[in-house]
Amino acid sequence: MDRRVEVIWLDSGLQYSQGWECKDHIIKEKLSDVATCGYLFYEDEEAVYVSLSRDTANGNYYGTQVIAKQNIKKIKYLRERGAGNSGT
């Protein structure tokens, strides 16, 4: 599989803060879109697995992120770097 992709997915908009926050402020926070780029090397019914880098010689991956399919808005398949147009 190992296709270069950009995955647009929905993530929590609220991050932990350094101090106390009032309830009214917290409940105004919304979910936000996040973009993850890398190599889609595995997927199943629940999630896709995207890695920042890969070592094809050894079958190892670095910087892997597992994204729940229910949170995915769009997957865009990208061309490999340096890949020329074959004319097809």
C-alpha angles and dihedrals in degrees: 000000000000097000121166108244145170111217118198109200142163118255137174112286094203120083125189112267132208095247149018120305130192120250093241091059094046096050091053090066114106134201113265137211116251127191120214119186125192144081119328099214103161141013137176136173093290109035151006122232116218124183128197092216140006139205103211093184092062101023093241129141132204130207097012121189123192112209122193111236091224088065097048117108099175142354116206117194112219133202118253114257111266093015110141127214108269092199094244 
